[in-house]
Amino acid sequence: MDFGFRKEEADLIKEVRAFIREEVTPELVEETHELGAVFGGPEARKFIKKLAAKGWLTPAWPREYGGLDASEMITYMIRDEMAYAELPLYFVAAYNAGPMILRDGSEEMKREFLPPIARGEIEFALGYTEPQAGSDLAALNIRAEDRGDHFLLNGQKTFNTHTHVADYHWLAARTNFDGPKHKGISIMIVDLKSPGITIRPLITMAGWRTNEVYYDDVIVPKKNLMGEKNRGFYYLMGALDFERMFPPSAYKKLFEEIVDYARETIVNGQPLSKDPLIRQRLAQMAIELEASRLLYYQLAYMLDKEMIPNYQSSMEKVFATEVAQRICNTGMEVLGLYGQLKKGDKWAPLAGKVEFFYRSSVVETIYAGTSEIQRNIIAERGLGLPRG
């Protein structure tokens, strides 16, 4: 079996790498770290418009909506290259909401939102979690009352990371208050400039900002309803599958820097890389990174075959984010006590990156569904095991 890329794919990636080398600035990388790898900051918006102008933001979309009619494999290759360059990983509009609009949105919604998404002009924020509804999203209770030509929104969302830099809220709200909870949810697109929306910051252990969002009599036009009313839970599950596709190269560069540090740092008269325990740990991480890469590209392969990677995206997400944690743990062990020093400290090895990623890697095993939730999905949908 050939695990390599086709010539045209490999040639395109060379072109993408050259573009990234030319366009990425220290300011863009710094903004990416500060925002938690999300898209929406001013530097990222400048960069993404240039990327989108080449058709590389949504290459697998049809040309009529701003794509290139290319393969999903191309999309995933570009995403992985951007992750390696420490650029934003999370483009909710292009990678989560957009594919669902393409599949299930009305033609009016496609025409209104897909072209500006493909041009890199607008970004969405996910609006799922509430104080009482985290892993159990069927328990959400923000209310969207049908008022004829519009919905009236009231309630609260929490841990909505993009909302302070995004243009629209990809919002899950309750539109039916009787019957099974999962059959009373709808997805709608809310303009975050609408009157009645209040956004307040919450700071994570990684130092990133996420948000709590309050809705007070917010009007949402009916045309912004995604798909069918009360079928939002199914759209939400589909969007989560896309959200869980984690580019493994986000931690590949950090791993390479840890390896270089081990080669160059002399302890007791020899490089750290000569220590058999360190060599074993680094070799294990290299193996796991490669396994993560194959799981990631399996998702693109399935999408190109018009298959739905449901439990497979959970497999990739839980494995990739836990490999990321193990890389950071290994980095801390290799660097010793100096690894705890933050960016800006003159004694911090690797400019404090290991300490930063050590904290942020914890957050990544929580959002888009915790590792525990992913394992439940794998067990039930992948292995056919009964619910516990």
TITIDREN-216253 format. One record per residue (C-alpha): chain; residue number from 1; residue in three letters; x negated, y, z negated. Coordinates in pm, whole numbers. Example, Ala and Ser with C-alpha at 12.3 -4.5 7.8 and 13.67 -1.06 7.14 Angstrom:
2
NODE | A | 1 | ALA | -1230 | -450 | -780 .
NODE | A | 2 | SER | -1367 | -106 | -714 .
This chain:
388
NODE | A | 1 | MET | 0 | 0 | 0 .
NODE | A | 2 | ASP | -129 | 346 | 91 .
NODE | A | 3 | PHE | -102 | 593 | -196 .
NODE | A | 4 | GLY | -256 | 876 | 2 .
NODE | A | 5 | PHE | -85 | 1176 | 161 .
NODE | A | 6 | ARG | -24 | 1207 | 533 .
NODE | A | 7 | LYS | -266 | 1426 | 728 .
NODE | A | 8 | GLU | -16 | 1709 | 773 .
NODE | A | 9 | GLU | 56 | 1706 | 400 .
NODE | A | 10 | ALA | -313 | 1711 | 309 .
NODE | A | 11 | ASP | -376 | 1994 | 558 .
NODE | A | 12 | LEU | -93 | 2198 | 409 .
NODE | A | 13 | ILE | -226 | 2154 | 57 .
NODE | A | 14 | LYS | -567 | 2283 | 168 .
NODE | A | 15 | GLU | -388 | 2592 | 297 .
NODE | A | 16 | VAL | -193 | 2628 | -30 .
NODE | A | 17 | ARG | -512 | 2598 | -236 .
NODE | A | 18 | ALA | -681 | 2868 | -28 .
NODE | A | 19 | PHE | -377 | 3094 | -74 .
NODE | A | 20 | ILE | -379 | 3039 | -450 .
NODE | A | 21 | ARG | -753 | 3113 | -477 .
NODE | A | 22 | GLU | -699 | 3440 | -291 .
NODE | A | 23 | GLU | -381 | 3556 | -464 .
NODE | A | 24 | VAL | -408 | 3444 | -827 .
NODE | A | 25 | THR | -539 | 3712 | -1064 .
NODE | A | 26 | PRO | -646 | 3697 | -1430 .
NODE | A | 27 | GLU | -346 | 3916 | -1509 .
NODE | A | 28 | LEU | -109 | 3661 | -1357 .
NODE | A | 29 | VAL | -264 | 3373 | -1554 .
NODE | A | 30 | GLU | -249 | 3576 | -1875 .
NODE | A | 31 | GLU | 117 | 3662 | -1816 .
NODE | A | 32 | THR | 192 | 3295 | -1750 .
NODE | A | 33 | HIS | 41 | 3195 | -2084 .
NODE | A | 34 | GLU | 225 | 3472 | -2269 .
NODE | A | 35 | LEU | 564 | 3382 | -2119 .
NODE | A | 36 | GLY | 525 | 3007 | -2167 .
NODE | A | 37 | ALA | 475 | 2921 | -1798 .
NODE | A | 38 | VAL | 816 | 3060 | -1698 .
NODE | A | 39 | PHE | 882 | 3272 | -1390 .
NODE | A | 40 | GLY | 1018 | 3624 | -1420 .
NODE | A | 41 | GLY | 734 | 3851 | -1530 .
NODE | A | 42 | PRO | 618 | 4133 | -1299 .
NODE | A | 43 | GLU | 293 | 3962 | -1195 .
NODE | A | 44 | ALA | 469 | 3633 | -1121 .
NODE | A | 45 | ARG | 738 | 3809 | -919 .
NODE | A | 46 | LYS | 474 | 3972 | -698 .
NODE | A | 47 | PHE | 299 | 3641 | -644 .
NODE | A | 48 | ILE | 610 | 3434 | -582 .
NODE | A | 49 | LYS | 738 | 3667 | -310 .
NODE | A | 50 | LYS | 414 | 3612 | -120 .
NODE | A | 51 | LEU | 443 | 3236 | -171 .
NODE | A | 52 | ALA | 808 | 3240 | -65 .
NODE | A | 53 | ALA | 729 | 3441 | 248 .
NODE | A | 54 | LYS | 543 | 3133 | 373 .
NODE | A | 55 | GLY | 841 | 2911 | 294 .
NODE | A | 56 | TRP | 652 | 2737 | 14 .
NODE | A | 57 | LEU | 892 | 2806 | -273 .
NODE | A | 58 | THR | 1176 | 2592 | -136 .
NODE | A | 59 | PRO | 1022 | 2405 | 161 .
NODE | A | 60 | ALA | 1265 | 2111 | 144 .
NODE | A | 61 | TRP | 1573 | 2332 | 179 .
NODE | A | 62 | PRO | 1744 | 2370 | 518 .
NODE | A | 63 | ARG | 1620 | 2662 | 727 .
NODE | A | 64 | GLU | 1962 | 2827 | 716 .
NODE | A | 65 | TYR | 1917 | 2876 | 341 .
NODE | A | 66 | GLY | 1554 | 2986 | 353 .
NODE | A | 67 | GLY | 1370 | 2653 | 357 .
NODE | A | 68 | LEU | 1147 | 2477 | 608 .
NODE | A | 69 | ASP | 1337 | 2147 | 641 .
NODE | A | 70 | ALA | 1024 | 1986 | 496 .
NODE | A | 71 | SER | 998 | 1688 | 264 .
NODE | A | 72 | GLU | 1044 | 1689 | -112 .
NODE | A | 73 | MET | 690 | 1549 | -123 .
NODE | A | 74 | ILE | 565 | 1884 | 7 .
NODE | A | 75 | THR | 760 | 2067 | -262 .
NODE | A | 76 | TYR | 613 | 1849 | -535 .
NODE | A | 77 | MET | 260 | 1881 | -401 .
NODE | A | 78 | ILE | 288 | 2261 | -403 .
NODE | A | 79 | ARG | 432 | 2260 | -755 .
NODE | A | 80 | ASP | 144 | 2045 | -878 .
NODE | A | 81 | GLU | -115 | 2274 | -719 .
NODE | A | 82 | MET | 47 | 2573 | -888 .
NODE | A | 83 | ALA | 44 | 2393 | -1222 .
NODE | A | 84 | TYR | -328 | 2320 | -1182 .
NODE | A | 85 | ALA | -390 | 2691 | -1119 .
NODE | A | 86 | GLU | -211 | 2774 | -1450 .
NODE | A | 87 | LEU | 78 | 2944 | -1272 .
NODE | A | 88 | PRO | 443 | 2935 | -1382 .
NODE | A | 89 | LEU | 585 | 2582 | -1387 .
NODE | A | 90 | TYR | 950 | 2667 | -1433 .
NODE | A | 91 | PHE | 1151 | 2830 | -1157 .
NODE | A | 92 | VAL | 1504 | 2758 | -1273 .
NODE | A | 93 | ALA | 1668 | 2904 | -964 .
NODE | A | 94 | ALA | 1446 | 2722 | -714 .
NODE | A | 95 | TYR | 1389 | 2392 | -894 .
NODE | A | 96 | ASN | 1693 | 2329 | -1118 .
NODE | A | 97 | ALA | 1997 | 2533 | -1022 .
NODE | A | 98 | GLY | 1923 | 2574 | -652 .
NODE | A | 99 | PRO | 1924 | 2201 | -570 .
NODE | A | 100 | MET | 2258 | 2165 | -748 .
NODE | A | 101 | ILE | 2408 | 2460 | -558 .
NODE | A | 102 | LEU | 2279 | 2303 | -237 .
NODE | A | 103 | ARG | 2451 | 1974 | -324 .
NODE | A | 104 | ASP | 2775 | 2082 | -488 .
NODE | A | 105 | GLY | 2821 | 2458 | -456 .
NODE | A | 106 | SER | 3076 | 2626 | -233 .
NODE | A | 107 | GLU | 2961 | 2760 | 102 .
NODE | A | 108 | GLU | 3017 | 3113 | -30 .
NODE | A | 109 | MET | 2792 | 3043 | -328 .
NODE | A | 110 | LYS | 2523 | 2891 | -107 .
NODE | A | 111 | ARG | 2522 | 3196 | 122 .
NODE | A | 112 | GLU | 2510 | 3438 | -170 .
NODE | A | 113 | PHE | 2242 | 3278 | -386 .
NODE | A | 114 | LEU | 2022 | 3036 | -191 .
NODE | A | 115 | PRO | 1853 | 3279 | 53 .
NODE | A | 116 | PRO | 1745 | 3528 | -219 .
NODE | A | 117 | ILE | 1626 | 3237 | -435 .
NODE | A | 118 | ALA | 1420 | 3106 | -142 .
NODE | A | 119 | ARG | 1271 | 3454 | -95 .
NODE | A | 120 | GLY | 1167 | 3467 | -459 .
NODE | A | 121 | GLU | 1389 | 3768 | -526 .
NODE | A | 122 | ILE | 1602 | 3634 | -813 .
NODE | A | 123 | GLU | 1556 | 3399 | -1104 .
NODE | A | 124 | PHE | 1803 | 3213 | -1327 .
NODE | A | 125 | ALA | 1783 | 3119 | -1695 .
NODE | A | 126 | LEU | 1924 | 2796 | -1834 .
NODE | A | 127 | GLY | 2225 | 2846 | -2060 .
NODE | A | 128 | TYR | 2285 | 2509 | -2226 .
NODE | A | 129 | THR | 2187 | 2484 | -2592 .
NODE | A | 130 | GLU | 2398 | 2624 | -2876 .
NODE | A | 131 | PRO | 2342 | 2618 | -3254 .
NODE | A | 132 | GLN | 2559 | 2305 | -3285 .
NODE | A | 133 | ALA | 2486 | 2158 | -2940 .
NODE | A | 134 | GLY | 2126 | 2062 | -2869 .
NODE | A | 135 | SER | 2078 | 1703 | -2762 .
NODE | A | 136 | ASP | 2458 | 1656 | -2755 .
NODE | A | 137 | LEU | 2553 | 1907 | -2489 .
NODE | A | 138 | ALA | 2911 | 1776 | -2478 .
NODE | A | 139 | ALA | 2951 | 1953 | -2815 .
NODE | A | 140 | LEU | 2903 | 2303 | -2674 .
NODE | A | 141 | ASN | 3188 | 2543 | -2749 .
NODE | A | 142 | ILE | 3115 | 2880 | -2589 .
NODE | A | 143 | ARG | 3459 | 2966 | -2447 .
NODE | A | 144 | ALA | 3534 | 3065 | -2088 .
NODE | A | 145 | GLU | 3903 | 3152 | -2075 .
NODE | A | 146 | ASP | 4072 | 3153 | -1735 .
NODE | A | 147 | ARG | 4218 | 3500 | -1679 .
NODE | A | 148 | GLY | 4338 | 3455 | -1322 .
NODE | A | 149 | ASP | 4070 | 3613 | -1104 .
NODE | A | 150 | HIS | 3793 | 3582 | -1365 .
NODE | A | 151 | PHE | 3674 | 3400 | -1675 .
NODE | A | 152 | LEU | 3634 | 3575 | -2009 .
NODE | A | 153 | LEU | 3329 | 3451 | -2199 .
NODE | A | 154 | ASN | 3284 | 3455 | -2576 .
NODE | A | 155 | GLY | 3030 | 3269 | -2786 .
NODE | A | 156 | GLN | 2660 | 3208 | -2844 .
NODE | A | 157 | LYS | 2369 | 3031 | -2678 .
NODE | A | 158 | THR | 2029 | 2965 | -2834 .
NODE | A | 159 | PHE | 1680 | 2867 | -2716 .
NODE | A | 160 | ASN | 1749 | 3019 | -2373 .
NODE | A | 161 | THR | 1390 | 3094 | -2278 .
NODE | A | 162 | HIS | 1416 | 3281 | -1949 .
NODE | A | 163 | THR | 1699 | 3518 | -2035 .
NODE | A | 164 | HIS | 1483 | 3824 | -2112 .
NODE | A | 165 | VAL | 1308 | 3803 | -1772 .
NODE | A | 166 | ALA | 1578 | 3643 | -1554 .
NODE | A | 167 | ASP | 1854 | 3793 | -1341 .
NODE | A | 168 | TYR | 2131 | 3534 | -1389 .
NODE | A | 169 | HIS | 2240 | 3280 | -1648 .
NODE | A | 170 | TRP | 2307 | 2925 | -1524 .
NODE | A | 171 | LEU | 2567 | 2881 | -1794 .
NODE | A | 172 | ALA | 2753 | 2577 | -1926 .
NODE | A | 173 | ALA | 3079 | 2683 | -2092 .
NODE | A | 174 | ARG | 3396 | 2518 | -2217 .
NODE | A | 175 | THR | 3694 | 2576 | -1987 .
NODE | A | 176 | ASN | 3923 | 2301 | -2116 .
NODE | A | 177 | PHE | 3990 | 2269 | -2487 .
NODE | A | 178 | ASP | 4193 | 1947 | -2480 .
NODE | A | 179 | GLY | 4090 | 1590 | -2398 .
NODE | A | 180 | PRO | 3739 | 1440 | -2383 .
NODE | A | 181 | LYS | 3474 | 1703 | -2455 .
NODE | A | 182 | HIS | 3254 | 1618 | -2159 .
NODE | A | 183 | LYS | 3547 | 1668 | -1921 .
NODE | A | 184 | GLY | 3613 | 2025 | -2032 .
NODE | A | 185 | ILE | 3285 | 2192 | -1934 .
NODE | A | 186 | SER | 3218 | 2412 | -1631 .
NODE | A | 187 | ILE | 2899 | 2565 | -1488 .
NODE | A | 188 | MET | 2902 | 2928 | -1382 .
NODE | A | 189 | ILE | 2649 | 3186 | -1270 .
NODE | A | 190 | VAL | 2653 | 3495 | -1491 .
NODE | A | 191 | ASP | 2486 | 3825 | -1405 .
NODE | A | 192 | LEU | 2272 | 3901 | -1712 .
NODE | A | 193 | LYS | 2334 | 4273 | -1660 .
NODE | A | 194 | SER | 2706 | 4222 | -1733 .
NODE | A | 195 | PRO | 2850 | 4432 | -2018 .
NODE | A | 196 | GLY | 2891 | 4240 | -2342 .
NODE | A | 197 | ILE | 2568 | 4035 | -2332 .
NODE | A | 198 | THR | 2317 | 4069 | -2617 .
NODE | A | 199 | ILE | 1978 | 3896 | -2601 .
NODE | A | 200 | ARG | 1766 | 3854 | -2915 .
NODE | A | 201 | PRO | 1416 | 3702 | -2931 .
NODE | A | 202 | LEU | 1310 | 3381 | -3105 .
NODE | A | 203 | ILE | 937 | 3306 | -3119 .
NODE | A | 204 | THR | 816 | 2945 | -3092 .
NODE | A | 205 | MET | 512 | 2787 | -3257 .
NODE | A | 206 | ALA | 335 | 2831 | -2922 .
NODE | A | 207 | GLY | 382 | 3207 | -2950 .
NODE | A | 208 | TRP | 625 | 3205 | -2659 .
NODE | A | 209 | ARG | 949 | 3397 | -2666 .
NODE | A | 210 | THR | 1276 | 3213 | -2631 .
NODE | A | 211 | ASN | 1615 | 3373 | -2702 .
NODE | A | 212 | GLU | 1956 | 3359 | -2857 .
NODE | A | 213 | VAL | 2225 | 3509 | -2633 .
NODE | A | 214 | TYR | 2562 | 3645 | -2746 .
NODE | A | 215 | TYR | 2863 | 3683 | -2520 .
NODE | A | 216 | ASP | 3135 | 3928 | -2622 .
NODE | A | 217 | ASP | 3426 | 3950 | -2374 .
NODE | A | 218 | VAL | 3198 | 3908 | -2073 .
NODE | A | 219 | ILE | 3377 | 3897 | -1736 .
NODE | A | 220 | VAL | 3261 | 3636 | -1482 .
NODE | A | 221 | PRO | 3422 | 3640 | -1133 .
NODE | A | 222 | LYS | 3587 | 3315 | -1025 .
NODE | A | 223 | LYS | 3362 | 3296 | -720 .
NODE | A | 224 | ASN | 3070 | 3235 | -957 .
NODE | A | 225 | LEU | 3215 | 2903 | -1070 .
NODE | A | 226 | MET | 2979 | 2625 | -966 .
NODE | A | 227 | GLY | 3161 | 2340 | -790 .
NODE | A | 228 | GLU | 3481 | 2217 | -951 .
NODE | A | 229 | LYS | 3620 | 2348 | -1276 .
NODE | A | 230 | ASN | 3574 | 2109 | -1571 .
NODE | A | 231 | ARG | 3315 | 1898 | -1388 .
NODE | A | 232 | GLY | 3024 | 2100 | -1520 .
NODE | A | 233 | PHE | 2895 | 1823 | -1745 .
NODE | A | 234 | TYR | 2808 | 1613 | -1439 .
NODE | A | 235 | TYR | 2636 | 1908 | -1268 .
NODE | A | 236 | LEU | 2451 | 1975 | -1591 .
NODE | A | 237 | MET | 2323 | 1617 | -1604 .
NODE | A | 238 | GLY | 2203 | 1647 | -1244 .
NODE | A | 239 | ALA | 2025 | 1976 | -1313 .
NODE | A | 240 | LEU | 1857 | 1820 | -1618 .
NODE | A | 241 | ASP | 1717 | 1544 | -1397 .
NODE | A | 242 | PHE | 1549 | 1813 | -1187 .
NODE | A | 243 | GLU | 1432 | 2002 | -1496 .
NODE | A | 244 | ARG | 1257 | 1693 | -1634 .
NODE | A | 245 | MET | 1022 | 1661 | -1336 .
NODE | A | 246 | PHE | 701 | 1782 | -1502 .
NODE | A | 247 | PRO | 393 | 1860 | -1284 .
NODE | A | 248 | PRO | 110 | 1657 | -1444 .
NODE | A | 249 | SER | -168 | 1888 | -1327 .
NODE | A | 250 | ALA | -56 | 2145 | -1584 .
NODE | A | 251 | TYR | -303 | 1970 | -1816 .
NODE | A | 252 | LYS | -547 | 1829 | -1561 .
NODE | A | 253 | LYS | -761 | 2144 | -1557 .
NODE | A | 254 | LEU | -775 | 2152 | -1939 .
NODE | A | 255 | PHE | -884 | 1787 | -1937 .
NODE | A | 256 | GLU | -1159 | 1864 | -1684 .
NODE | A | 257 | GLU | -1283 | 2151 | -1902 .
NODE | A | 258 | ILE | -1292 | 1921 | -2206 .
NODE | A | 259 | VAL | -1495 | 1668 | -2005 .
NODE | A | 260 | ASP | -1740 | 1941 | -1895 .
NODE | A | 261 | TYR | -1774 | 2058 | -2255 .
NODE | A | 262 | ALA | -1855 | 1703 | -2368 .
NODE | A | 263 | ARG | -2122 | 1675 | -2097 .
NODE | A | 264 | GLU | -2284 | 2009 | -2179 .
NODE | A | 265 | THR | -2268 | 2014 | -2561 .
NODE | A | 266 | ILE | -2566 | 1858 | -2739 .
NODE | A | 267 | VAL | -2512 | 1706 | -3084 .
NODE | A | 268 | ASN | -2784 | 1513 | -3268 .
NODE | A | 269 | GLY | -3007 | 1530 | -2963 .
NODE | A | 270 | GLN | -2766 | 1399 | -2702 .
NODE | A | 271 | PRO | -2456 | 1516 | -2510 .
NODE | A | 272 | LEU | -2122 | 1446 | -2674 .
NODE | A | 273 | SER | -2030 | 1251 | -2360 .
NODE | A | 274 | LYS | -2282 | 984 | -2462 .
NODE | A | 275 | ASP | -2082 | 904 | -2776 .
NODE | A | 276 | PRO | -1901 | 577 | -2696 .
NODE | A | 277 | LEU | -1587 | 677 | -2886 .
NODE | A | 278 | ILE | -1560 | 1006 | -2697 .
NODE | A | 279 | ARG | -1630 | 831 | -2366 .
NODE | A | 280 | GLN | -1351 | 583 | -2436 .
NODE | A | 281 | ARG | -1101 | 855 | -2526 .
NODE | A | 282 | LEU | -1183 | 1060 | -2217 .
NODE | A | 283 | ALA | -1159 | 754 | -1993 .
NODE | A | 284 | GLN | -821 | 668 | -2142 .
NODE | A | 285 | MET | -694 | 1021 | -2075 .
NODE | A | 286 | ALA | -815 | 1002 | -1713 .
NODE | A | 287 | ILE | -622 | 677 | -1667 .
NODE | A | 288 | GLU | -307 | 823 | -1821 .
NODE | A | 289 | LEU | -329 | 1138 | -1608 .
NODE | A | 290 | GLU | -340 | 923 | -1295 .
NODE | A | 291 | ALA | -43 | 716 | -1413 .
NODE | A | 292 | SER | 146 | 1040 | -1482 .
NODE | A | 293 | ARG | 62 | 1163 | -1132 .
NODE | A | 294 | LEU | 204 | 847 | -974 .
NODE | A | 295 | LEU | 524 | 872 | -1180 .
NODE | A | 296 | TYR | 559 | 1234 | -1066 .
NODE | A | 297 | TYR | 520 | 1160 | -697 .
NODE | A | 298 | GLN | 757 | 866 | -727 .
NODE | A | 299 | LEU | 1030 | 1123 | -797 .
NODE | A | 300 | ALA | 955 | 1307 | -472 .
NODE | A | 301 | TYR | 951 | 976 | -284 .
NODE | A | 302 | MET | 1295 | 885 | -424 .
NODE | A | 303 | LEU | 1442 | 1225 | -334 .
NODE | A | 304 | ASP | 1310 | 1192 | 21 .
NODE | A | 305 | LYS | 1483 | 853 | 39 .
NODE | A | 306 | GLU | 1807 | 1023 | -80 .
NODE | A | 307 | MET | 1793 | 832 | -409 .
NODE | A | 308 | ILE | 1877 | 990 | -745 .
NODE | A | 309 | PRO | 1585 | 974 | -991 .
NODE | A | 310 | ASN | 1784 | 965 | -1312 .
NODE | A | 311 | TYR | 1607 | 754 | -1573 .
NODE | A | 312 | GLN | 1292 | 779 | -1358 .
NODE | A | 313 | SER | 1275 | 1155 | -1426 .
NODE | A | 314 | SER | 1308 | 1080 | -1798 .
NODE | A | 315 | MET | 1022 | 829 | -1766 .
NODE | A | 316 | GLU | 801 | 1087 | -1601 .
NODE | A | 317 | LYS | 893 | 1366 | -1840 .
NODE | A | 318 | VAL | 833 | 1173 | -2161 .
NODE | A | 319 | PHE | 510 | 1019 | -2033 .
NODE | A | 320 | ALA | 366 | 1341 | -1886 .
NODE | A | 321 | THR | 442 | 1559 | -2188 .
NODE | A | 322 | GLU | 311 | 1301 | -2434 .
NODE | A | 323 | VAL | -5 | 1256 | -2225 .
NODE | A | 324 | ALA | -40 | 1635 | -2250 .
NODE | A | 325 | GLN | -26 | 1609 | -2629 .
NODE | A | 326 | ARG | -284 | 1331 | -2631 .
NODE | A | 327 | ILE | -517 | 1538 | -2411 .
NODE | A | 328 | CYS | -487 | 1827 | -2658 .
NODE | A | 329 | ASN | -546 | 1594 | -2953 .
NODE | A | 330 | THR | -855 | 1457 | -2778 .
NODE | A | 331 | GLY | -974 | 1811 | -2713 .
NODE | A | 332 | MET | -940 | 1897 | -3079 .
NODE | A | 333 | GLU | -1145 | 1591 | -3174 .
NODE | A | 334 | VAL | -1417 | 1665 | -2918 .
NODE | A | 335 | LEU | -1444 | 2033 | -3016 .
NODE | A | 336 | GLY | -1428 | 1964 | -3389 .
NODE | A | 337 | LEU | -1332 | 2241 | -3627 .
NODE | A | 338 | TYR | -1418 | 2505 | -3367 .
NODE | A | 339 | GLY | -1123 | 2379 | -3163 .
NODE | A | 340 | GLN | -887 | 2550 | -3407 .
NODE | A | 341 | LEU | -1016 | 2896 | -3316 .
NODE | A | 342 | LYS | -784 | 3109 | -3107 .
NODE | A | 343 | LYS | -844 | 3306 | -2794 .
NODE | A | 344 | GLY | -1039 | 3622 | -2867 .
NODE | A | 345 | ASP | -1261 | 3469 | -3134 .
NODE | A | 346 | LYS | -1623 | 3484 | -3018 .
NODE | A | 347 | TRP | -1685 | 3133 | -3155 .
NODE | A | 348 | ALA | -1386 | 2973 | -2984 .
NODE | A | 349 | PRO | -1498 | 2709 | -2732 .
NODE | A | 350 | LEU | -1327 | 2709 | -2391 .
NODE | A | 351 | ALA | -1192 | 3056 | -2472 .
NODE | A | 352 | GLY | -949 | 2909 | -2727 .
NODE | A | 353 | LYS | -752 | 2716 | -2462 .
NODE | A | 354 | VAL | -745 | 2390 | -2657 .
NODE | A | 355 | GLU | -588 | 2560 | -2960 .
NODE | A | 356 | PHE | -330 | 2731 | -2737 .
NODE | A | 357 | PHE | -232 | 2419 | -2546 .
NODE | A | 358 | TYR | -234 | 2214 | -2868 .
NODE | A | 359 | ARG | 57 | 2428 | -2991 .
NODE | A | 360 | SER | 238 | 2461 | -2660 .
NODE | A | 361 | SER | 225 | 2087 | -2584 .
NODE | A | 362 | VAL | 450 | 2024 | -2884 .
NODE | A | 363 | VAL | 720 | 2250 | -2740 .
NODE | A | 364 | GLU | 709 | 2063 | -2409 .
NODE | A | 365 | THR | 819 | 1736 | -2572 .
NODE | A | 366 | ILE | 1132 | 1913 | -2700 .
NODE | A | 367 | TYR | 1282 | 2120 | -2418 .
NODE | A | 368 | ALA | 1480 | 1955 | -2135 .
NODE | A | 369 | GLY | 1565 | 1680 | -2384 .
NODE | A | 370 | THR | 1338 | 1552 | -2659 .
NODE | A | 371 | SER | 1120 | 1246 | -2614 .
NODE | A | 372 | GLU | 1371 | 1055 | -2826 .
NODE | A | 373 | ILE | 1654 | 1146 | -2587 .
NODE | A | 374 | GLN | 1441 | 1045 | -2288 .
NODE | A | 375 | ARG | 1377 | 705 | -2443 .
NODE | A | 376 | ASN | 1749 | 658 | -2500 .
NODE | A | 377 | ILE | 1815 | 737 | -2132 .
NODE | A | 378 | ILE | 1545 | 494 | -2019 .
NODE | A | 379 | ALA | 1681 | 222 | -2248 .
NODE | A | 380 | GLU | 2047 | 264 | -2151 .
NODE | A | 381 | ARG | 2031 | 358 | -1783 .
NODE | A | 382 | GLY | 1703 | 199 | -1687 .
NODE | A | 383 | LEU | 1699 | -121 | -1891 .
NODE | A | 384 | GLY | 2074 | -162 | -1941 .
NODE | A | 385 | LEU | 2043 | -187 | -2318 .
NODE | A | 386 | PRO | 2352 | -124 | -2534 .
NODE | A | 387 | ARG | 2394 | 197 | -2726 .
NODE | A | 388 | GLY | 2258 | 177 | -3076 .
